[in-house]
């Protein structure tokens, strides 16, 4: 019962700095609950996720667990694991993230991305330009699966941490955009990257699921390719044998725009008679009042989240939509280099206080 859950959340926060905010958002959840009354027992397992723009604090992890976050998508940056060369691996940071999230019964979906400076000319030059690059990328992925997959050494070395192995691995991010695939998007090169990645991952875990990098409709950018057109090209290149899940980032100024994008991606999968499921692996709006059409204000952010999640949950079967990840869980420290809404798209503010959007999210996700 969403209203009852909201009251429980407020009660748990009494006497804290966030009590006033929580009380405010609890009053709003009754309005959300009429839209959130979907039969959630029919939703796929681990349907509700979030992305991270900063490491979660212990308080963040507690809120994730009680609020119904079941899965977290995070960046596994090659540069951070092998900063100086291919001979050594530093898993320290990733170990901390995987361990802390597993302790909260939250599954991790790593997004493999970035080429180290010792190998490629730019960060987002895909590692397919030489035999050396291909071999080093393959070795990196192999090592990651050997560490965090179902037979991973991390679980052997940490028997007290709840066994929550990584079973889904995402290859790159927004590869249809020139900002993330340099010098410009190229479905043929991405297919090569997928093939190398699939071989490396499945050599360690034959049952692993490969997720396409989420694709964003980067309108107005030179050389960008619409997600559904990019996906169509992948099918024409026979790339479907290398992936199990299609990722999409259907950011839109309004919910009708989001619906149209998600449906086009789903329709493209069906048109090619593919069994791949669809993930909205990023979706979000900012809570700021200005600076971008994606900024909706505090109450507007909660309202549009509710509208979008009502659509996602009620149409999950028709769309073969398996998961939805809100980006991001908590606001990052403001940066002038961030997109117009990226400094305020969290469900919590940068100090860790919940926004009305968090109560809207929990009205769908909380157990």
C-alpha positions in Angstrom: 0.0 0.0 0.0 1.9 3.2 -1.2 0.4 5.6 1.4 1.2 3.2 4.3 4.7 2.8 3.0 5.1 6.6 2.9 4.0 6.9 6.5 6.5 4.2 7.5 9.3 6.0 5.7 8.5 9.2 7.5 8.3 7.5 10.8 11.8 6.1 10.3 13.1 9.6 9.7 11.6 11.4 12.6 14.2 13.4 14.5 16.5 13.6 11.5 17.3 16.5 9.2 15.2 14.9 6.5 12.0 14.5 8.5 10.4 17.7 7.2 11.2 16.9 3.6 10.0 13.3 4.0 6.7 14.5 5.6 6.1 16.7 2.6 6.6 14.0 0.1 4.6 11.5 2.0 1.6 13.8 1.6 2.0 13.6 -2.1 2.3 9.9 -2.4 -1.5 9.4 -2.2 -1.8 11.2 -5.5 0.8 8.9 -7.0 -0.7 5.7 -5.7 -3.7 5.8 -8.0 -1.2 5.5 -10.9 1.0 3.0 -9.3 -1.6 0.4 -8.7 -0.2 -2.0 -11.3 -0.1 -5.7 -10.4 3.6 -5.7 -9.7 3.8 -9.4 -9.2 3.7 -9.7 -13.0 6.7 -7.5 -13.5 10.1 -9.1 -14.3 12.5 -9.8 -11.5 14.7 -6.8 -10.6 12.6 -4.4 -12.7 13.4 -1.3 -10.6 16.9 0.0 -10.8 19.0 3.2 -10.5 22.2 4.4 -12.0 25.0 5.9 -10.0 26.8 9.2 -10.6 28.6 8.9 -7.2 29.5 6.1 -4.8 26.6 5.3 -2.5 27.0 6.0 1.2 25.8 3.6 3.9 22.7 5.8 4.3 22.1 5.6 0.5 22.4 1.8 0.6 19.8 1.6 3.4 17.4 3.8 1.5 17.9 1.8 -1.7 17.1 -1.4 0.1 14.0 -0.2 1.9 12.8 1.8 -1.1 12.8 -1.2 -3.5 15.9 -0.6 -5.6 16.7 -4.1 -6.9 19.6 -3.5 -9.3 22.2 -0.8 -9.9 23.9 0.1 -13.2 27.4 1.5 -12.8 30.4 2.3 -14.9 33.3 -0.2 -15.0 35.9 2.2 -16.4 38.8 0.4 -18.0 41.1 3.3 -17.2 40.5 2.9 -13.4 41.2 -0.9 -13.5 44.3 -0.7 -15.6 45.6 2.9 -15.4 49.2 2.2 -16.3 49.2 -0.8 -18.7 47.8 -4.2 -19.4 50.0 -6.2 -17.0 48.1 -5.5 -13.7 44.6 -5.0 -12.5 43.3 -2.8 -9.6 39.9 -4.0 -8.5 39.9 -2.1 -5.2 37.1 0.4 -6.0 35.0 -2.1 -7.9 35.3 -4.6 -5.0 33.9 -2.0 -2.6 31.0 -1.2 -4.8 30.0 -4.8 -5.6 30.4 -5.9 -2.0 28.4 -3.0 -0.5 25.6 -3.4 -3.0 25.5 -7.2 -2.6 25.2 -6.8 1.2 22.0 -4.8 0.5 20.8 -7.6 -1.9 21.2 -5.3 -4.9 22.5 -6.7 -8.2 25.2 -4.9 -10.1 25.2 -4.4 -13.9 28.6 -3.2 -15.0 28.9 -1.0 -18.1 32.3 -1.6 -19.8 33.6 1.5 -21.3 36.6 3.8 -22.0 40.0 3.1 -23.5 43.1 3.9 -21.4 45.6 6.5 -22.6 48.3 3.9 -22.9 46.3 2.2 -25.6 44.1 4.5 -27.6 44.2 8.1 -28.9 41.1 9.1 -27.0 38.9 7.8 -24.2 36.0 6.9 -26.4 38.0 5.4 -29.3 36.6 1.8 -29.3 39.4 -0.8 -28.7 39.0 -2.4 -32.2 41.6 -0.4 -34.1 44.5 -2.9 -33.7 45.2 -6.5 -32.7 46.7 -5.2 -29.5 43.6 -3.2 -28.6 41.3 -6.2 -29.2 43.5 -8.5 -27.1 43.8 -6.1 -24.2 40.0 -5.4 -24.2 39.3 -9.1 -24.3 41.7 -9.7 -21.4 40.1 -6.9 -19.4 36.6 -8.4 -19.8 37.8 -11.9 -19.1 39.3 -10.8 -15.8 36.2 -8.9 -14.8 33.9 -12.0 -15.4 36.4 -14.2 -13.6 36.2 -11.9 -10.6 32.5 -11.0 -10.3 30.7 -13.7 -12.3 29.0 -16.8 -10.9 32.3 -18.5 -10.4 34.2 -15.3 -9.6 37.1 -15.1 -7.3 35.6 -12.2 -5.4 32.9 -14.4 -4.0 35.4 -17.1 -3.0 37.5 -14.5 -1.2 34.5 -12.9 0.5 32.3 -15.7 1.7 30.5 -13.5 4.2 29.1 -11.2 1.5 25.8 -12.4 0.1 26.4 -14.2 -3.1 25.0 -11.8 -5.8 27.1 -12.5 -8.9 27.1 -10.3 -12.0 25.1 -12.0 -14.7 24.6 -9.1 -17.1 27.4 -7.1 -18.7 26.8 -4.0 -20.8 29.1 -3.1 -23.7 29.9 0.6 -24.0 27.4 3.5 -23.7 25.5 5.6 -26.2 27.5 4.2 -29.1 25.1 5.9 -31.5 26.4 9.3 -30.3 29.7 11.0 -31.5 30.4 12.0 -27.9 30.8 8.3 -26.9 32.1 6.6 -30.0 34.9 8.4 -31.7 35.6 9.7 -34.3 31.9 9.0 -35.1 29.3 6.3 -34.6 29.9 3.2 -36.7 27.6 0.1 -36.3 30.2 -2.1 -38.1 32.9 -1.2 -35.6 30.5 -1.6 -32.7 29.5 -5.0 -34.0 33.2 -6.0 -33.9 33.4 -4.8 -30.3 30.3 -6.8 -29.5 31.8 -10.0 -31.1 35.0 -9.7 -29.1 33.2 -8.9 -25.9 30.7 -11.8 -26.3 33.5 -14.3 -27.0 35.5 -13.1 -23.9 32.6 -13.1 -21.5 31.0 -16.4 -22.7 34.3 -18.2 -22.5 34.1 -17.7 -18.7 30.3 -17.7 -18.2 28.3 -19.4 -21.0 25.1 -18.2 -19.5 26.0 -14.5 -19.2 23.7 -12.0 -20.7 25.1 -9.3 -23.0 23.5 -5.9 -22.9 23.8 -3.4 -25.8 25.0 0.0 -24.7 22.0 2.2 -24.1 21.3 4.4 -27.1 20.2 8.1 -26.8 18.4 10.1 -29.4 21.1 12.8 -29.8 19.1 15.0 -32.2 21.0 17.9 -33.7 24.5 16.4 -33.3 26.5 15.8 -36.4 27.0 12.1 -37.3 24.6 10.9 -34.6 22.2 8.1 -35.5 18.7 7.6 -34.2 18.6 4.6 -31.8 16.1 2.6 -33.8 18.0 3.2 -37.0 21.2 2.2 -35.3 19.6 -1.0 -33.9 18.2 -1.8 -37.4 21.8 -1.6 -38.7 23.0 -4.0 -36.1 20.3 -6.5 -37.1 21.4 -6.1 -40.8 25.0 -6.8 -39.7 23.8 -10.0 -38.0 24.9 -8.7 -34.6 21.9 -10.2 -32.8 23.9 -13.3 -32.1 26.2 -11.2 -29.8 23.5 -9.6 -27.5 20.6 -10.6 -25.4 19.3 -7.2 -24.2 18.8 -3.9 -26.0 19.5 -0.8 -24.0 17.8 2.5 -24.6 17.9 6.0 -23.0 14.6 7.5 -24.1 15.0 11.0 -22.5 12.2 13.2 -23.6 10.7 16.6 -22.7 7.4 14.9 -21.9 6.1 11.4 -21.3 4.5 11.1 -24.8 7.9 11.6 -26.3 9.3 8.9 -24.0 6.5 6.5 -24.9 7.1 7.0 -28.6 10.9 6.3 -28.3 10.4 3.1 -26.3 7.8 1.8 -28.6 10.0 2.4 -31.7 12.8 0.4 -30.0 10.4 -2.4 -29.0 8.9 -2.5 -32.5 12.4 -2.7 -34.1 13.2 -5.7 -32.0 9.9 -7.4 -33.0 10.3 -6.5 -36.6 13.5 -8.5 -36.7 11.8 -11.5 -34.9 14.4 -11.2 -32.1 13.8 -12.6 -28.6 16.0 -9.9 -27.0 14.4 -8.0 -24.1 14.4 -4.2 -23.8 15.9 -2.2 -20.9 15.4 1.5 -20.3 18.8 1.6 -18.7 18.6 5.4 -18.3 15.7 7.7 -17.8 15.3 10.9 -15.7 14.5 14.5 -15.4 15.9 17.3 -13.2 14.3 18.9 -10.2 15.8 22.3 -10.9 13.3 25.0 -12.1 15.3 26.2 -15.1 18.3 25.7 -17.3 16.8 22.9 -19.5 13.5 21.6 -20.8 14.4 18.4 -18.9 14.2 20.3 -15.6 10.7 20.1 -14.1 11.0 21.4 -10.5 10.7 19.3 -7.4 7.0 18.4 -7.8 7.2 18.3 -11.5 10.0 15.7 -11.4 7.9 13.5 -9.2 4.9 13.9 -11.4 6.6 13.0 -14.6 8.4 10.0 -13.0 5.0 8.8 -11.9 3.6 9.2 -15.4 6.6 7.4 -17.0 6.6 4.5 -14.5 2.9 4.0 -14.9 3.5 3.5 -18.6 6.6 1.3 -18.1 4.9 -1.0 -15.5 1.5 -1.3 -17.3 3.1 -1.9 -20.7 6.1 -4.1 -19.6 4.7 -7.3 -21.2 3.7 -5.6 -24.5 7.1 -3.9 -24.9 9.1 -6.9 -23.5 10.5 -4.3 -21.1 12.5 -6.1 -18.5 14.1 -3.3 -16.5 14.0 0.4 -15.9 16.9 2.4 -14.3 16.4 5.9 -13.1 19.4 8.1 -13.6 20.6 9.0 -11.1 20.0 7.9 -7.5 21.6 11.0 -5.9 22.6 14.4 -7.2 26.3 14.9 -7.9 28.3 17.9 -6.9 27.3 20.6 -9.3 29.5 20.8 -12.4 29.4 23.5 -15.1 30.3 20.7 -17.6 27.3 18.6 -16.9 24.2 18.6 -19.1 21.5 21.1 -18.3 19.6 18.8 -16.0 22.3 16.4 -14.9 23.1 18.3 -11.7 19.6 17.8 -10.3 18.3 14.5 -11.8 18.8 12.5 -8.6 16.0 11.0 -6.4 18.0 12.5 -3.5 19.7 15.9 -3.4 23.5 16.1 -3.0 23.2 16.1 0.8 21.3 12.9 0.9 17.8 14.4 1.5 14.9 12.6 -0.4 13.0 14.6 -3.0 9.3 14.1 -3.9 10.5 11.9 -6.8 11.9 9.4 -4.3 8.4 8.9 -2.8 7.0 8.6 -6.3 9.6 5.9 -7.1 9.0 3.9 -3.9 5.2 4.0 -4.6 6.1 1.6 -7.5 9.2 -0.2 -6.3 9.0 -0.6 -2.5 8.2 -4.1 -1.3 
